[in-house]
C-alpha cells in the first residue's frame, strides 16, 4: 500500500527538517526499511554544559518551521499538521518540563503527535537545542531581575556562579538536567534539605525570576564577541613594501626563505572548506557510524551500502541512481565522498548484519546542504518472540457483507528489547497469530499468504523479523477474515504475545460478553453510526481472549456495492482514530477501500472491458469521493496523491452522465 508507506517514510525522511508536511507526496525508495532506533539512551544529562547560543542555530533550522521562531507553535509548516504544535515558549507548558524530559522527546520523537526523532543531531547538539528552547519563556528583563534576587538571597550559600558544592551545586549537570522550573520554584519557596524557604521574603514573581536565572547557571557561558577596535585607514599602496630590518634597512630575504628563517613555498590561495568545495562541485559527503545496539563489539569488515534514488512525481516511481559500498572502520565509522547530490535526491545507508538489513534514516537533498549524517544501528538476534509486546490490539466487527461477519484486527507491536526477533529456521515464522475457529478469507493490508505470511495449524505466521523499536513506535499489522453470521457465537483466540490493551468494537445492537471485559461506552463515529467499545488490559503471552458476540446491528447493514460501503469505511477510520493510531489510519482506509471498491490494479485489469461499464455504482463513487475528501481534510493523504485519486474517481463518475 503505497500511501501507508508514504506516511511511514515521511516521518523518517523529514526527521532532519524538524517538520512534516502532509502535502508532500514522498514515497520510499525501493528496498527502504524503517530505520531501527539507536541504542538505549545513556544517562539523561549532558557530558558538557549545554550552549543555548549553539542551540539557537539548531532551533532555527530544525524546530522553527513547526514551533515558530519564538516558540509559539506558529511555524510556517504548523498549518499542515493535523494537531496543534506545542508552544514551547508558553510558560504553562515549559515550567513543568525538565531538560531531560525534552531531551528524551527530541531524541525519540513523538510520532503520534507527528514529531520525528532527531538522531541526526549529536547528543550535545540535542542538549544545546533543549537549552535554547527552555529559555524561550524567559526574557532578558526576567533574567536580569532573577540575577538581582539571586545575588541578594542565594549567592552567599550557592556561590556567585552557583557552583558551591557544599550547599548544592547549581551547575551540576546531572542534577540540573532533572529539574523543571516548577521544581526550582518549589525549592525556593518551600526549601529543601537544609535550605530554607523564601516564600515569606520574596514575591511569587521574584521566585519565578530567580528560578529562571538559576536554571541558566548550568549552561555554557556564551563567548563574548570582541568589539572592533578603530584603526587608521592605510594609504593606498602601489608597490609591494619591502621588509625592513631592525636597523631600518631593507631586508631582502633569500628566495624560498621567509624573514623568520622558515621555508617559503609559492603563494597559494587559502583552501576553501570541504563544504564550500562540495557546494561548488555539486557533490556532497555521507558519513555515519554503525553502532551495535545490543552492546556487543562490532565485528571487523562491516559493509555499508549507500543508496541514492531519484523520484518521478508523475509516476511516483523511484529509480536507484547510486549504489556504493564501503567498509566501516574498527569503530564503525564510514564515509562516502564526492557523491552527486541534485536537489530532491533521496539517500539512505544500509547494513546487512546477521542476515537482517538495517537502514539509516532517509534524507532528501535540500538546497545548500552538502554534508549528511546517516548513522545505522544493528542488533544481535534472538528466536524468542516473548520479548515482543502488543502495545495495542483493536478488533472490529463489520456486518456490511451479507451472510458473514467481517473481522478486522489492528496490531501495534513493539520490540522493547535490544535484539532482533528472527525465525528459528528459514521458512518458519518469526511470530504467529491465532485465528478463531471457522475463520475464512484471510486478507492482509501489506503482504499475502505464500509471501510474507504462511499458514499455521491454528492461524498464520509472519516471516518478517522484528528489530527493536523506540518508545512510542511499533510495527503495524492489519488483517481481516470472515466468520459465518450467527445469532450468537463464541469466539476464542489465543494472543501469542503480551498485550497492553485490547479494544473490541462492535456496531450498536451487537452485544459482547466475556470475562474481564470492561465496557468502554459508545463511540460516536461522526459519519453514519456508532460503535460499542469493550476493553481488556494486560494480557500475558499465551492468554486466551474469549467472548460471546450476539445480536444484529441496529443500523441496517449494507452490501459492499451500496452507498453504505464508504460510511462503514469512515466509521472504521474514525473509530481507530479515536485511539490515536495515526500511522494505521491510511493503511486501514486503503486496505478497506481497495477491497470493497476495487484496487487500482483491478482498474488496470478492467481496461479491456466496456469503458461505459463500471463495477461500482454512481453512489459508490460519490461516497468514495466523500471518504477521500474526509481523509485529505484531516491530513491522512498527501495532496498530490489525493488530487490524482480524486480526478480518477471524477472521471469514472462522468460516465454516468453520458
N, C-alpha and C positions, 0 to 999 in steps of 0.2 A: 504494500500500500504506500504509494509514493508520498502522499501528503502526511501520513503519520511520520514517515522518516524525515520529511521536511521539518517538522516541528522538533524532532529529536536532534537533528543536526543544527537547527537554528540556535538551540540553546548552547550546543558545544562550540559551533563555529564562531558565534558572536561573543564568546566569553572575553575575548581581548578588547572588544569595543565598549563593554560595560552596559550595553543596552540591547534589546531585542526588538526589532521591528517586524511585526507580523505582516507587514505589507510586502516584505521581501520573499520572493519565491525561491528559496535556496534549497535545492535538492542535494543529496550527499554524493560524493564521488563513489564510483563503484568499488565495492570491497571495503568501504569505510566502516569501522566498528566504533560504537560509542566508546569514548576513551575511558579507561579504568581510572579510579581515583588514585591520588598519591597515597603514600603510606600514612598510617595513623599519625595525626599531628603530634608533635613533640610538646614540650612544656608551653603553656599558654602565657608566655611572657617573652619579650624580645631579648635577643642577645646583646643589643646595643641600644642606647636611648633613641627613641623614635624622633624623626625630624619632621615637624609639621611643614617646614619650608619645602623639603623634598616632596612631602605628601601632597602639597598644593598642586604641583606639576602633574602628579599621577592622577589626582582627582579630576583635574581639568580634562584629561584625555579619556579616562576610563569611566568616571562616575557622573560628571556634569551632564552628559547627553540625556540621562534619565532623571537624576536627582536635582539638576539645575545648578547654575553657577554658584548660587548662595545657599544651596541645600534645602530649597523649599519644595522639592518634588515636582518642579515645573520645567524640567529639561525639554528640549525640542522633541525627543523621542517618547516622552511620557504619554503623549496623547495616543500613541499606537498600542499601548499596553491595556489589557482588559481590566487591570486592577490599579488603584491609585499607588503612586510611588511614594514611599515614606519620605516625609520632610525631615531630613536629618538635623536641620537647624532648629526645628521646633523643640523648645525646652522640655515640654512634657514627654517627648519621645526620647530625647537624648539623656535626660537626667537619670533614668533607670538602667542605662546600658553601660556595662563596664567595657574597657578597651578589649579585654579578652573575648567578650561576647561578640563584639563587632568583628574582631579578627577572625573568629570562627565562621561567621557568615560570609565574610569576604573570601575566605579560603574554600569553604564547602559550597557556597551559593545557597540559594533558596529557590529551587526550580519551580515549586508550586506557586511562588509569587513572581515567577519569570525573571529571577535574578540568577545569572550564571556564576560559577566559581571562577576565581581569578588566580588559578595556579600558574599562569604565565608570569606572574609577579613573584619575585623572591620573597622570603618571609619578612625580611627587613622592609622591603617596599610596601608590603601589606600593613605592617605596623605603622609605617610612615603615613600612609593614606588614612588609616584609622585615626592617628593623632590629629591630622588636619580636620577630618570630618567631625571629630568630637569637639573641636574648637569652634565650629561654625555657630554655635548658640551663644558664644560669649564675645562681646565686642571689646574694643580697647578700653572704653570707659569703665566697663565692669571689671576687667582685669586690673586696671590701674587702681580702682577702689579696693579690690581684693588684696593687692600688694600692700596698700597702706594699712589695712586691717592686720595682715599677716605680720608686718614689721612691728606693729604696736602690741599685738597679742600673742603671736606664735613664735617669732624668731628667737626669743630668749630661751626657748626649750628645744625647738627643732633646728635651730641654726639659721643663718642668714639665707642660705640657699636650700634649706630643707634636708641637708644631708647628715644631720646629727644622729648617729646610730643609736646612742643610748636612750633616746626618747622617741624612737620610731622614725626611721629614715623615710622622708617623703620622696626620695629619689630612688628607692629600691625598686628595681624593675619588676621583680616577681610580685611584690606586694601591691604596687600601684596598678598593675595590669588587671587585677581582680576587683578593684574598687570602682563603683559608679559614683556619679555626683551625689546621688541620694545617700550612699554610704558615707561620703565625706561630710555631707551636711549633718547627718545624724551623729557622727563622731564629734563634730564641732559643737553641735547643740547640746548633746546629752553626755558627752565624754565617753572615753573607752579606756579600760585598764586604769592606769594611774593618771590619765589625762582628764582634767575636769571639764565639765560642760560650760559653754559660754552663752547659753540661751538668755541668761539674765543680763549679761553685759552687752550683747550685740543684737542688732535688729535682724529680722529674717533676711532682709536684702543684703546686709553686711555678711551674714553667714553664707548666703548663696554666692556672693562675690569672692569671699576668701576660699570657698571650696573650689571654684573655678580656677583661681590663681594657684591653689595648692596642687591641683592636678597638672598644671603646666610645668611644675618643678621637675618632673621626671623626664621631660623632653630634652632633646639635644639642644644646646644653646645655638641660636642662629648666628652664623658668622657675619659680623657687620661689614658692610661694603665701605671701603675707604673712600672718603671724599676726595674728589680730584683736586690736585694742587695746581695753582695757577703757574703757568710757565710763559717765558718770554717767547714771542713769535720770532723764529730764526730768520735771518736774512736769506734771500734766495741764493743757492749755491750753484754756480755754473760749471765749476771744476771739482773734481774729486779731491777733497782735502787730504793733505799728507799727514801722516802720523808724526808727532814731534817727540823728541827725546826729552829727558828731564832737563837738559840744558837749553831746550828751546830749539835745537837744530832739527831739521827734517830728518826723520828716520825712514830709510827705505829698506824694508825687510827683504831678505833673500827670497827668491822665487820658491814657493812651496812652504815657507816658514812664516808664521804669524809673529807679530811683535813680542808675544809672550813666549815664543820658542816652540810652540806646538806646530805639528804638520798641518798644512793647509791644502785642501783639495779644491778643485774647480767649483765655483759657486753654483749651487743648485737651488731651485725654488723649494720652499718648505713643503714637505709632503702633505697632501690633503688626507683627511681621515678616511678610514676604510668605508665609513658610511657615505661620505661625500663621493668617493670614487664609485661606489656601487650605484649611487643615485644617478651619476653621470652616465654610467655604462648601461643602466637599465638592468642591473643584476643585484642580487642580494645573497645573504648568507642565512643558513638554517642550522641552529645548534641546539643542543639539549643534553640531557643526561638520562641514561637508563638506570632506574633505581629498582632494587629488589624490595618490593613491598612487604615481603614476609620476613625481612630482617636477615636474610642469608647473604653470603658473599656472592657477588655476581661472577659467574664463570668467565674465563677469558674467551675472546673471539666472538662476542655477541654481535650479530649482524643487524644493522639498521637500514631500512629502506625508506627513501624519501619519495613520496608520490605527489605529482602535480597534475591538476586537471583543469581543462577549460570547459566552460559551461555554455551551451547553446540555449538561450532562454526561449527561443521559438519552439524548440522540440523538447526542452527540459532534459537534454542528454548531456552526459559528461564524456569527454574524450581524454584519456590519460596521455599527457604530453611528456611528463618527466617521470622516470623510474631509475633511481640511482641508489646503489648500495654502498655502504661503507662499514667499517668495523669500529665499534666503540673501544676506547682505551681501557686500561685496567680499572679506572674509576667509573667507567660507564659513559664518559663524555664523548660526544660525536660532533662533527662539523661538516656541513656541505657548503662550499663556497662557489661564488660566481655563477649562481643559478639565475636564469632569466625569470623576471618577475613582472610580467604585464599586469596591469591593474585588473582585479577581479579573479585572477587565477587562484585556485584552491590548492592548499598543500596540507599534508599530514605525514607524520613519520610512523612506521610500524616496526614491531619486533616480534618475530616468532620465537616463542620460548616454551619449552616442554610441550610442543605440539599445538600451542594456542597462540593466536595472533593478538597482540595488544597494540593499541593505537594511541597516539597523542591527540590533543585537541586539534581540530581542523582550523586552519587560518585562511582568510581570504585577503589577498594583497590589496592594500589601500594606497592611495597616493602618498608619496614621500616616505613610505615605510620600506626599509631595506634590510632590517635585522629581525629575525624571528626566532622565538624560543619554542621548541617542540619536545618537552620532557615526556618520557614514556615510563610507566611503572609496570613491572612484571611481577608475577607471584608464583609461589610454589603451588602444587596441585594436590587435590585430595579426591577420593571417590566417595567420600562420606557426605551425603546431602543433608545430614542433620544440622549442619551449620546454617542452613537457609531459613529464612523467615518470610512468611506471607504477611507483609505489612497490612495489606487489605485484600479481602476477597469479597466480591459482590456477585450475588446470584439473582438473576432477574427472570421472571416468568412472563412470557408473552403468549397471548391467545389469538393472535390475528390470523393464524393459518388453520383452516378447518380440520378437525379430527385429531389434532395434535397440540401439545403444549411445547412451545419452543423455549429452551432454557439457555440463557447467555451467561457465561461466567467470566469475570474480570479479575485477574490476579495482578497484584503489585508485589513482586518477590525481591527481597533484599538479601544480599550476602554480606553480613557484617564482619565476616572473618577476614583473615589475611591469606586465604588460599582460594584458588580457583577450583570449583567443583567440576570434575570431568567424568565421563563414562568409565566404568570399570574395565570394559573391553570395547573394541571397535564394533559398532553396530548396536551396542546396548545404550539405553537412555541414561542421561545424567540425572534425570528427575522423572518420576512417574506421577500420573494423575488418575484417580479413581473415577469411574462413571457409574451412575445409578443403574440398577438392573433395568433392562428394556430400552436403554438409550440407543438411538439410531441417528443416521445422517449427521455424523460428526463433521464440523467445519471449523476452519481456523482463520483468524484475521490475518495472520502472517505465517505462511508455510502450508504444508499439506502432508497427508499420510504418504509414506514412501520417500519423503524428502527429509525435512527436519523432524517430523513426527513419525512414530511407529506404534502399532497396536500392541497392547499387552493383554494378559489374561483377563484383567478387570478394568481396563481403560486404555490409556495411551501413555507413551513416554516421549520426552523431549530430548533429542540428541545434543542440543546446544549446550556447551559448557557455560557455567555461570561464574564470571570473575567477581571479585569483591566490588561492592558498591559503596559510595559515600553516603553519609547520613542524609536522609530525605529523598534519596534516589532509589530506583529499583527497576527490575525488568518488568515489562508489561506483557501479559499473555491474555489474549481474548479468544475464546472458542465458544461454540454453540452446538447443541444437539437437540433431538426431539424425543418426547415421551408420548405414549398413547394418551389421548384425552379420556379421563375418567372422572366420575363424580367425586371420588375420594381416592387418594393413593398415598402410600407411604414411600418416602424417598430416603435412602440410606447411602451415604457417600463418605468414604474414608479420606481424611485430609492427611497427606503424607509429609507434612512439614508443620512446624509451629505456625500458628495463625494468630496475629494480634486481634484482628476484628473481622468477623464475617457478617455481612449485611445481606438479608434476603428481602427482595422487593416483589410484591405481588399486586396486581390490579385490585381496585376496590371491588368487594363482592367475593373475593377469594380469601379464605382464611388459612392460616398456617399455625399449627400447634406442635409443640415439641419441648423436650426437657431443656432447661437453661435458656430458652428463647426469651428475649426481652422485647416487649412491644415498643417500637420506636415512634409510633404515631404515624399519621398520614403526611405525605409529602406532596404538596401541590406542584404539578409539573408545568403549570402555566400555559400550556398549549394543547388542551384537549384531554385532561384527565389527571388522576392522582394515583399514587401507589401507597400501599401499606408497607411499612418497614419493620423488620424484625432483626435483632442483632444477637450475636454470640461473641464472647470475648475470651481471649487467652486459651485457645485450644492447643493441646500438646500434639507433637508429631504422632501420627497413627490414630488420632481420635476419630470416632465415627460421628459424623453430623447426621442426625436422624430427625425427621419431622414429617408431619402429615399435611398434605395440601388438599383442600376441598372447596367445592363451590365453583361458581362461574362468575366472570366479571360482570359488574352491574352496568358497565358501559358496553355497548354492543361491540363484539369482535368483528373485524373486517378482514377480508382476504387480501393477500399481497397485491392484487390487481385493482384495488379500490382506493379511494382517496384517503382511507384511514391509514394506509401504509406509512406515510411520512409523519402523520400525527404520532404513530407509535414510535417512529424513529426519533422524533423530537422529544417525546416523553423519556425515552431511554437516555438521550443525551443529557437532558436537564436533570434527570434522576441521578445519573452518575456525577454530573457537575456539582450537585448539591454536596457531594462528598469531597469536592476539591481535587478530582483526579484530572488535572489539566492535560497531561500527555495522552490519556486514554480517550479523551473526547473525540479527537479527529479520527483515531483508529476505530472507535466504536461506530461513529457516524458512517464512515466509508464501508466498514465491514457490513453493517446492516443495510445501507443503501445499495451497495453493489449487488448484494444477494437478492434484493427484493425488486429493484428497478432495472437490473442488468448492468454489468460492468462495461467499461469502455472496450474491453476485449470482445465482449459479446456483441457490442455495436459493430465492431470490425467484422465479425463473422457474419453479421446480417447485411453486409454491404451488397451481397448478391440478391437479396430479397427485394421485393417491390418497394420502391422508395416511399410510396404513399402509405405503406403499412408500418405501423409502429406497435411493438409488443406492449407498450404502456398506453393507457388511455389519456385523453386530454386532461382529466382531473389529476391523474397520477403525475403528469409532467408539471402541472401548476403547483401541486403540493411539493414536488421535488425542488422547484424554484424557491418556494417559500422556505423550505428547510435549509436550502443553500444560503439564502439571504440571512436567515437567523444565525447560522454558523459564522458567516462572514462578519455580521454585525458584532458578535461577541469576540471576534478575533481568533477563531479556531481554524480559519482557512486563509492562506496567503492571497493577496489581492489578485495577482496575475492568474493564479490557478482558479480563483473564484470567477473572474471575468470570462476565462476560457470555458469553464464548465457551464456558466450561465448562458453564454452565447450558443453552446451546443444544444442546451435544453430549449432555448427560444426558437432555434432553427427547427427542432422537432415539433414544437408547438404550432409553428406557422403552417405545417402540412395539414392541420385540421381545419384551417380556414380556407383551404383551396376549394 
